[in-house]
Amino acid sequence: MKKSGNSPRDSKAAVLSAARWLVRSGIQSASKDLKRSGGVAAWYEPDKKRYPFLYSEITGYALSTWVFANRIHPSAEFLKAANQAAGWLVKNALYKDGGVKTRFYLVKRYVSPNYCFHYGRVYAFDAAMVGYGLLQLFKVSKKEEHLRAAERVLQFLTTKMMKKGGSFYPYFDSSTQKCGEDLDKWSDQEGSFHGKLALFFTDYYRLTGIEKYRQITFNLLDGIKKQQKSAGRFITGKKDGSTHLHPHSYTLEGLLYAGILLKRPDYCQAALKGFLWMVRGVSTDGSVSSILEKNKFSRHERSDIVAQFLRIGSILYTLYPKKISAHLETLESVKKHLLLFQNKDASRQSGGFLYGAATDGLMRPHLNAWATQFALQALWMHDEFVLRRRPVCVESFV
């Protein structure tokens, strides 16, 4: 498995290569089994030649990614893949009441009780990413089934998982039929990363004009904005006060999306403050820390966070050029560094992005679906917003 060399590949070619990997590599199941067909796997393990599980959240991201890819590189294969993915979600991943199942396992040793199609939890974050992806596809497909499915998810989130103050429970247990929270993992606790749910509510408001969903967005983000520390970071681990830069970035993405589209500059300013804090975790070679623990940045990194940093910074440059100008060299270094994660061998796996190391420091040498989705959009945004200085556009954000 080869990475790019010292001279970064042309980013335009890298974007197209990544988009093609998502439709041609096998990361989307082409199985004749209807329980699998169309679903998108979390990653591909080259050494074992296997896909551990199909992942609803990542399949939701795939819908947004393929709609985005079709906009910048029109191709029937992107829309075909998106329609197949939506079919898998609607037929297999959605409960009748709109809850979204998490993972369909293809390898037994990966099975985790909390993340399971048959008896696992419904996560608010995953459900929103699926609902948002379905809305993105509906905008181009005009198929009522996509809109109706998104509305089922919306109904589930707002009636079963939303708290009175406007925040959301992290998960709904399908076996006990109750919402809950665990503090051992960032994704199992209520947190600022739920700010990315704003993508779903914002877009549904924009599509329908129903004021209720704009207010849901405001209630959610107004509460989250209050959680920001003076330095700019959001705590993502309640137990130890740590900040994992992956969910921290999700927070900023939700603030930026709603801030831009719903004209709330205070949200954008909070995102700017959060980004400037992230800059502290970037090394001179463009590598990006994955977590802050005990007031120290870990130097373990993963490509999805690298891509999120580049994407957020590129968007912010369109809004605050003077404030981001001081960090343009950092963005360029991060972009070059991100390209080093892209596989460019001659196999069908060319174009995918290697994941990197988890917070435990151990390498995960797989080609990762969501890292690839984030990376292709980040590279495009840097070219468009920073280098070409085009107006900001966050449609079909991944």
C-alpha positions as CSV (number, residue, x, y, z in Angstrom):
1,M,0.0,0.0,0.0
2,K,1.7,3.2,-1.2
3,K,1.2,6.7,0.0
4,S,1.8,9.8,-2.0
5,G,5.5,10.9,-2.2
6,N,7.1,14.1,-0.9
7,S,5.5,16.2,-3.7
8,P,1.8,16.3,-3.0
9,R,-0.4,15.1,-5.8
10,D,-2.5,17.6,-7.6
11,S,-5.5,18.1,-5.3
12,K,-8.0,18.1,-8.2
13,A,-6.9,14.7,-9.3
14,A,-6.9,13.6,-5.6
15,V,-10.5,14.6,-5.2
16,L,-11.7,12.8,-8.2
17,S,-9.6,9.7,-7.3
18,A,-11.2,9.7,-3.8
19,A,-14.7,10.1,-5.2
20,R,-14.1,7.2,-7.6
21,W,-12.7,5.0,-4.8
22,L,-16.0,5.4,-3.0
23,V,-17.9,3.9,-5.9
24,R,-15.4,1.5,-7.4
25,S,-13.4,0.0,-4.6
26,G,-16.0,-2.3,-3.1
27,I,-16.4,-0.1,0.0
28,Q,-20.1,0.0,-1.0
29,S,-21.5,-3.5,-1.0
30,A,-22.5,-4.9,-4.3
31,S,-23.8,-8.1,-2.7
32,K,-26.9,-9.7,-4.2
33,D,-28.1,-10.2,-0.7
34,L,-30.6,-7.4,-0.2
35,K,-29.6,-7.1,3.5
36,R,-26.2,-5.9,2.3
37,S,-26.6,-4.4,-1.1
38,G,-25.9,-0.7,-1.2
39,G,-24.6,-0.3,2.3
40,V,-21.3,1.4,2.8
41,A,-18.6,-0.2,5.0
42,A,-16.7,1.8,7.6
43,W,-13.3,0.8,6.1
44,Y,-11.4,-1.8,4.1
45,E,-8.5,-3.8,5.7
46,P,-6.0,-4.4,2.8
47,D,-4.0,-7.0,4.7
48,K,-7.0,-9.2,5.4
49,K,-9.0,-8.1,2.3
50,R,-12.2,-7.6,4.3
51,Y,-14.8,-5.0,5.3
52,P,-15.8,-5.4,9.0
53,F,-19.3,-3.9,8.9
54,L,-21.7,-1.8,7.0
55,Y,-22.3,1.5,8.9
56,S,-25.5,3.5,8.7
57,E,-23.8,6.8,9.8
58,I,-21.2,6.4,7.1
59,T,-23.7,5.4,4.5
60,G,-25.6,8.7,5.4
61,Y,-22.3,10.6,4.8
62,A,-21.9,8.7,1.5
63,L,-25.2,10.2,0.3
64,S,-24.0,13.7,1.0
65,T,-20.6,12.9,-0.5
66,W,-22.0,11.5,-3.8
67,V,-24.4,14.4,-4.2
68,F,-21.5,16.8,-3.6
69,A,-19.2,14.8,-6.0
70,N,-21.9,14.9,-8.7
71,R,-22.1,18.7,-8.3
72,I,-18.3,19.2,-8.8
73,H,-17.8,16.2,-11.2
74,P,-21.2,15.4,-12.8
75,S,-21.4,11.6,-13.2
76,A,-24.3,9.2,-13.3
77,E,-22.3,6.6,-11.3
78,F,-22.3,8.9,-8.2
79,L,-26.1,9.3,-8.3
80,K,-26.6,5.6,-8.9
81,A,-24.4,4.8,-5.9
82,A,-26.3,7.3,-3.8
83,N,-29.7,5.8,-4.8
84,Q,-28.5,2.3,-3.9
85,A,-27.2,3.5,-0.6
86,A,-30.5,5.2,0.2
87,G,-32.3,2.0,-0.7
88,W,-30.2,0.0,1.8
89,L,-30.8,2.6,4.5
90,V,-34.6,2.7,4.0
91,K,-35.0,-1.1,3.6
92,N,-32.6,-2.3,6.3
93,A,-31.4,0.4,8.7
94,L,-34.6,2.3,9.6
95,Y,-37.0,1.1,12.2
96,K,-40.6,1.8,11.5
97,D,-40.7,4.7,13.9
98,G,-37.6,6.3,12.3
99,G,-34.9,5.2,14.6
100,V,-31.7,4.3,12.8
101,K,-29.8,1.1,13.4
102,T,-26.0,1.4,13.6
103,R,-23.9,-1.4,12.2
104,F,-24.5,-4.5,10.1
105,Y,-21.6,-6.8,10.9
106,L,-19.8,-8.7,8.2
107,V,-17.0,-10.1,10.5
108,K,-18.1,-11.7,13.7
109,R,-15.2,-10.7,15.9
110,Y,-16.2,-7.0,15.5
111,V,-19.6,-7.4,16.9
112,S,-20.4,-5.0,19.8
113,P,-23.7,-5.2,21.6
114,N,-24.2,-1.5,21.8
115,Y,-23.7,-1.1,18.0
116,C,-25.8,-3.7,16.4
117,F,-28.6,-3.9,13.9
118,H,-30.6,-6.5,15.9
119,Y,-30.5,-5.3,19.5
120,G,-28.3,-2.2,19.7
121,R,-28.7,1.4,20.4
122,V,-30.1,4.2,18.2
123,Y,-27.6,7.1,18.3
124,A,-28.9,10.6,17.8
125,F,-25.8,11.7,15.9
126,D,-25.9,8.7,13.5
127,A,-29.7,9.2,12.9
128,A,-29.2,12.9,12.0
129,M,-26.4,12.1,9.6
130,V,-28.6,9.6,7.8
131,G,-31.6,12.0,7.7
132,Y,-29.4,14.8,6.4
133,G,-28.0,12.5,3.7
134,L,-31.4,11.5,2.6
135,L,-32.4,15.2,2.3
136,Q,-29.4,15.9,0.1
137,L,-30.3,13.1,-2.2
138,F,-34.0,14.2,-2.3
139,K,-32.9,17.6,-3.6
140,V,-31.6,15.9,-6.7
141,S,-33.7,12.7,-6.9
142,K,-37.1,14.4,-6.1
143,K,-38.2,10.9,-4.9
144,E,-40.8,11.2,-2.2
145,E,-39.5,8.0,-0.5
146,H,-36.2,9.8,0.3
147,L,-38.1,12.8,1.9
148,R,-40.5,10.6,3.7
149,A,-37.7,8.5,5.2
150,A,-35.9,11.6,6.3
151,E,-39.1,12.9,8.0
152,R,-39.4,9.6,9.9
153,V,-35.9,10.1,11.3
154,L,-36.7,13.7,12.1
155,Q,-39.9,12.7,14.0
156,F,-37.9,10.1,16.0
157,L,-35.2,12.6,17.0
158,T,-37.6,15.3,18.0
159,T,-40.2,13.2,19.9
160,K,-38.0,10.5,21.5
161,M,-34.5,11.9,21.8
162,M,-34.8,15.7,22.3
163,K,-34.7,17.1,25.8
164,K,-36.9,20.0,27.0
165,G,-34.0,22.5,26.9
166,G,-33.2,21.6,23.3
167,S,-30.3,19.3,23.7
168,F,-30.4,15.6,22.8
169,Y,-29.8,12.3,24.6
170,P,-26.9,10.5,23.0
171,Y,-28.7,7.2,22.5
172,F,-32.0,5.4,22.6
173,D,-31.7,1.7,23.7
174,S,-33.9,-0.3,21.4
175,S,-34.2,-3.2,23.9
176,T,-35.3,-1.1,27.0
177,Q,-37.0,1.6,24.9
178,K,-35.3,4.3,27.0
179,C,-32.7,7.0,26.4
180,G,-29.4,6.9,28.2
181,E,-25.9,8.2,28.6
182,D,-22.5,6.6,29.4
183,L,-19.4,8.6,30.2
184,D,-16.8,6.1,29.1
185,K,-16.8,7.2,25.4
186,W,-17.4,10.6,23.9
187,S,-20.0,9.4,21.5
188,D,-22.1,7.8,24.3
189,Q,-22.5,11.0,26.2
190,E,-24.4,14.2,25.6
191,G,-22.0,16.7,24.2
192,S,-21.2,19.7,22.0
193,F,-20.6,17.4,19.0
194,H,-24.4,17.1,18.8
195,G,-24.1,20.5,17.2
196,K,-23.7,18.8,13.9
197,L,-27.3,17.7,14.2
198,A,-28.0,21.3,13.2
199,L,-27.2,20.3,9.6
200,F,-30.4,18.1,9.5
201,F,-32.7,20.6,11.2
202,T,-31.4,23.5,9.2
203,D,-31.8,21.8,5.9
204,Y,-35.3,20.6,6.7
205,Y,-36.3,24.2,7.6
206,R,-34.8,25.5,4.4
207,L,-36.7,22.9,2.4
208,T,-40.1,23.3,4.1
209,G,-40.0,26.7,5.7
210,I,-41.4,25.2,8.9
211,E,-40.3,27.6,11.6
212,K,-40.2,24.9,14.3
213,Y,-37.0,23.4,12.9
214,R,-35.2,26.6,12.7
215,Q,-36.0,27.2,16.4
216,I,-34.8,23.6,17.2
217,T,-31.5,24.5,15.6
218,F,-31.3,27.7,17.6
219,N,-32.1,26.1,20.9
220,L,-29.6,23.4,20.3
221,L,-26.7,25.6,19.2
222,D,-27.4,28.4,21.7
223,G,-27.0,25.8,24.5
224,I,-23.9,24.4,22.9
225,K,-22.3,27.8,22.5
226,K,-22.5,28.3,26.2
227,Q,-20.3,25.3,26.8
228,Q,-17.3,26.7,24.9
229,K,-14.3,27.4,27.2
230,S,-12.6,30.8,27.1
231,A,-9.6,29.3,25.1
232,G,-12.0,28.1,22.4
233,R,-12.3,24.4,23.0
234,F,-15.3,22.3,23.8
235,I,-14.9,19.5,26.4
236,T,-15.8,16.1,24.9
237,G,-14.9,13.9,27.8
238,K,-16.9,14.7,30.9
239,K,-14.9,12.4,33.1
240,D,-11.4,13.9,32.6
241,G,-12.2,17.2,30.9
242,S,-10.4,16.2,27.7
243,T,-11.1,17.4,24.2
244,H,-11.0,15.0,21.3
245,L,-10.5,17.0,18.1
246,H,-12.9,14.8,16.1
247,P,-16.1,15.6,18.0
248,H,-14.7,19.1,18.7
249,S,-14.6,19.6,14.9
250,Y,-18.2,18.2,14.6
251,T,-19.2,21.0,17.0
252,L,-17.6,23.7,14.8
253,E,-19.1,22.2,11.6
254,G,-22.6,22.4,13.0
255,L,-22.0,26.0,14.2
256,L,-20.6,27.0,10.8
257,Y,-23.3,25.4,8.7
258,A,-26.2,27.0,10.7
259,G,-24.3,30.2,11.1
260,I,-23.9,30.7,7.4
261,L,-27.2,29.4,6.2
262,L,-29.4,30.9,9.0
263,K,-27.4,34.1,9.2
264,R,-26.2,33.7,12.7
265,P,-22.7,35.4,12.9
266,D,-22.4,34.5,16.6
267,Y,-22.3,30.8,15.6
268,C,-19.6,31.5,13.1
269,Q,-17.6,33.5,15.6
270,A,-17.7,30.6,18.1
271,A,-16.5,28.3,15.3
272,L,-13.6,30.7,14.6
273,K,-12.6,30.7,18.3
274,G,-12.8,26.9,18.3
275,F,-10.6,26.7,15.2
276,L,-8.0,29.1,16.5
277,W,-7.7,26.8,19.5
278,M,-7.2,23.8,17.2
279,V,-4.3,25.5,15.5
280,R,-2.3,25.0,18.8
281,G,-2.4,21.2,18.1
282,V,-0.9,21.5,14.6
283,S,2.8,20.7,14.1
284,T,5.1,22.4,11.6
285,D,4.9,19.4,9.2
286,G,1.1,19.8,9.0
287,S,0.2,16.9,11.3
288,V,-2.8,17.5,13.6
289,S,-3.2,16.2,17.1
290,S,-6.1,14.0,17.8
291,I,-6.8,14.8,21.5
292,L,-5.9,17.2,24.4
293,E,-5.6,15.3,27.7
294,K,-4.2,16.8,31.0
295,N,-3.6,20.1,29.1
296,K,-1.3,18.3,26.6
297,F,-1.8,17.6,22.9
298,S,-1.2,14.0,21.9
299,R,0.8,13.7,18.7
300,H,-1.1,10.6,17.5
301,E,-3.2,11.6,14.5
302,R,-5.9,10.3,12.2
303,S,-6.6,11.6,8.7
304,D,-10.3,12.4,9.4
305,I,-9.3,15.1,11.9
306,V,-6.6,16.4,9.5
307,A,-9.3,16.8,6.9
308,Q,-11.8,18.3,9.3
309,F,-9.2,21.0,10.3
310,L,-8.5,21.8,6.6
311,R,-12.2,22.0,5.8
312,I,-13.1,24.2,8.7
313,G,-10.2,26.5,8.2
314,S,-11.0,26.9,4.5
315,I,-14.6,27.8,5.2
316,L,-13.5,30.3,7.9
317,Y,-11.2,32.0,5.4
318,T,-14.2,33.1,3.4
319,L,-15.8,34.6,6.4
320,Y,-12.8,36.1,8.3
321,P,-9.9,36.5,5.7
322,K,-7.9,38.8,7.9
323,K,-8.0,36.6,10.9
324,I,-7.3,33.4,9.0
325,S,-4.6,34.9,6.8
326,A,-2.0,34.5,9.6
327,H,-2.7,30.7,9.3
328,L,-2.6,30.2,5.5
329,E,0.8,28.5,5.7
330,T,-0.6,26.2,8.3
331,L,-3.5,25.3,6.1
332,E,-1.2,24.7,3.1
333,S,1.0,22.4,5.3
334,V,-2.0,20.5,6.5
335,K,-3.3,20.1,3.0
336,K,0.1,18.6,1.8
337,H,0.1,16.4,4.9
338,L,-3.4,15.2,4.3
339,L,-2.4,14.1,0.7
340,L,0.2,11.8,2.2
341,F,-2.6,9.6,3.6
342,Q,-4.0,8.9,0.1
343,N,-3.3,5.5,-1.4
344,K,-2.1,5.7,-5.0
345,D,-1.2,2.2,-5.9
346,A,-2.5,0.6,-9.2
347,S,-5.2,-1.5,-7.5
348,R,-8.9,-0.7,-7.3
349,Q,-8.1,0.7,-3.8
350,S,-6.4,3.7,-5.3
351,G,-7.8,6.9,-4.0
352,G,-8.9,5.9,-0.5
353,F,-7.4,7.5,2.5
354,L,-5.5,5.6,5.2
355,Y,-6.9,6.2,8.7
356,G,-3.8,6.7,10.9
357,A,-3.5,6.1,14.6
358,A,-6.2,5.9,17.2
359,T,-5.9,7.8,20.5
360,D,-4.2,4.7,22.0
361,G,-1.3,5.4,19.6
362,L,-1.7,2.1,17.7
363,M,-1.9,2.4,13.9
364,R,-5.1,1.4,12.1
365,P,-3.7,0.7,8.6
366,H,-7.1,0.6,6.9
367,L,-8.6,2.6,4.1
368,N,-11.3,4.6,5.8
369,A,-14.6,5.6,4.2
370,W,-15.4,8.7,6.3
371,A,-11.8,9.9,6.3
372,T,-11.9,9.7,2.4
373,Q,-15.3,11.5,2.3
374,F,-14.1,14.3,4.6
375,A,-10.7,14.6,2.7
376,L,-12.1,15.0,-0.8
377,Q,-14.4,17.8,0.4
378,A,-11.6,19.5,2.4
379,L,-9.2,19.4,-0.6
380,W,-11.8,20.9,-2.9
381,M,-12.8,23.6,-0.3
382,H,-9.2,24.6,0.2
383,D,-8.7,25.0,-3.6
384,E,-12.0,26.9,-4.1
385,F,-12.2,29.1,-1.0
386,V,-8.5,29.7,-0.2
387,L,-6.6,29.5,-3.5
388,R,-9.3,30.7,-5.9
389,R,-11.2,32.9,-3.3
390,R,-14.6,31.7,-4.4
391,P,-17.7,32.5,-2.3
392,V,-18.4,30.1,0.5
393,C,-20.8,27.2,-0.3
394,V,-21.6,24.5,2.3
395,E,-24.3,22.6,0.3
396,S,-24.1,18.8,0.8
397,F,-21.6,19.2,3.6
398,V,-20.3,15.8,4.7
